[in-house]
Amino acid sequence: MLGAAARFVLTGGAATLVHLAVAIMLIRLGVAPLIGNSAAFATAFMVSFWGHHLFTFAGHGVDAQNSLSRFAIVAVLGFIANESGLALLLKLATTPAELALLFSTLLAAVFTFFLSRYWAFKPDPSPTP
């Protein structure tokens, strides 16, 4: 059986590929990188949530509504990290927008894994009688 980190990589990888494909397509169509990245985030969000809820952290015991609200917070924080990193790289580096996007997205994925595993999909402690 795959560990949570391996399942996260598979699910997150699928969501990240959706994110990058949409963002790169929009950038190449002339959309500003930060706007394209925002649209890509919105597109990949549900792929990520349902993949993590049903596969990565399957059996976590947290209902979809509760984990969705937690995951939305995690995803928004990850997006802020991604968008901030992208903006910084675009301003300070001479790397192509696509490479800056890849780097900022991968860093945000690591951040998102830990928040997802240890908060968004962490079961609430059972009340003691």
Disulfide bonds with the S-S distance in Angstrom:
none
